[in-house]
């Protein structure tokens, strides 16, 4: 197990290094001068030069790469070129929105998808199966920004139950926590639905496959109730593909939610990256992308550990 | 039980309506499209900065009013010497910065010297280029000596880039702006909003609003729902889109279409074949049907222009008839220029909708006279580098949003690639002329020269579409300078 973990760790570090090189070079090649973007069309050449020096962009490429890498190794991701705050602070602020949002959306989608998937598999071929999988198909096909706007028109403009968008911050009191949570309801629902649709389909097909196995027949033959067979014996064995998809979905929900963040004007990680790219805030883009690479690696690692938890064979031997 | 609940409900409603009737609201949430990179107007060109802090948090010696006029601000009054080179400003006494430090002549000297310094990162450093020396006479007066008389000096000192900052706080203004204005900075929730609150120690007339929040809403559809749900009560610059008629028809909202200082042009690379030939440029100008372009690019809200000048200005000359829409004439000119079968060119378009939408219409209008314009969409960073800095383009569409910026045509090495000594002479004379009538006449000459030279295809003045709650009063109709001045904004009682 230790050897296994060690190997995983080495691969993770190598991946991070390669990613850092790729990210840095792509942003180096990308046309666009952050100083010009900041100072606009009327700025004179010497002003631009002064700002470039202030930003540290006058140093050679290799020196900048190495100092960036060295900084990251010590936990310093550098300072934003546009915002005058550190990348770490910016990311932490955004994670306060993106992390809970991703978690709520994933919890919601799991809570819908797994029962639906299991139910559809157990009624395979029946009307209930066709109906729920048809609904899932629609869920996959509906663009989430459209669905989000629909939710806003009903629940914010019409019923005025929740705000149409924005995020008031978590605050100190229970009341402000509640307000913040309220602001995340519609975004979480609109993110969860398409994810739930995909997850339900994956659950169903994994279940269908497992249900054909010999041990299920054995369990049935032993006289175990149908419910127990379904949930304890079949689902547990069908979980591995489901967990894989959930891992991928969580990584996506962390930073790939820019469209939903725009519809609800939420200060999430996706918008931070988008803004940083358009302003050529290279340090921020580099820092955030590296954090995302690291978190994807971490999530995959966690998923692997979860495999071991659901499948005892992976725990004991190779 | 039910009756009691009903009674309580009714009482609550009565109570709520009672309190609103007694005193008007004092809070306001405004929607803005872009988040500023920081909040220091003296260190960045982004309009998003000025659209929060100008006149609200920061003040200059002078300020620009809603009709573009120069008004006194931190300078109560001024005297100009006979030769027009020395300005003695009498400063407002009792004004204080938001951190409690007092405002005096030293702050003015610090601000102006900082903006002119070698390592200055002021985006409009050219505003200060005429200044020779700045002297503190006494704490309440300051003497600015110019290298030469400058007609527009007081106007220039009213820009957001020329606001007065204090040596104690200047370095921190990007994150925590400290000015002398009627509002003080309260909070910036990155990615969400900036909140400002009434400054109780303001030297002038206190503002009606106690609190104002600028919320960043990049998406056009989201700004409609934010308005309809009541979350946001005002959009100084609404992203028009298709929803405007729906809002115009709603009596709860007021839609005010004004003008900005943005001259929108089809810029042509004058230093490059075939655009270096005036006949080709004239042909293109004749090929442009402004009405169609305005309808498509701004839903019909922009005012047509025939030169690079704002129709709102008193010095404006209507030159839209210089090269009227005339396809036959355009074709003839093109043939005279040696391109009877037309030619092909690229049309590079930055992201704003006016450029992307207008570009498609212009491309089809150019096709009418045989010019195949290949549309190349690009993001801002790319546009600034390729088109603006490296001048690697044939045609492009962009709005020049700096106020009164016809002088860019006299600038060496500007991306238009245009050079006309006659215009340079007019601009040089204008720089040192202080008499208003004479200035207006020179502005007129300059407008005519660039219109006749058909430097660019002059399209329209970018509109300012303001949308706000019908009970809100005091918002600016036009944008003579980039600002969301809240000093006179209040809720009707």
Interface residues (C-beta under 8 A of the other chain):
Chain A: X30 X31 X32 X33 X36 X37 X38 X39 X40 X41 X42 X43 X44 X46 X47 X50 X51 X53 X54 X82 X83 X84 X85 X90 X93 X94 X97 X149 X152 X153 X156 X157 X160 X163 X164 X165 X166 X167 X168 X169 X262 X263 X264 X265 X266 X267 X268 X271 X272 X275 X278 X279 X280
Chain B: X35 X37 X38 X44 X45 X46 X118 X119 X120 X121 X122 X123 X124 X125 X126 X174 X175 X189 X190 X191 X192 X193 X215 X216 X217 X218 X219 X221 X222 X225 X226 X228 X229 X230 X231 X379 X380 X381 X382 X384 X385 X386 X388 X389 X400 X402 X405
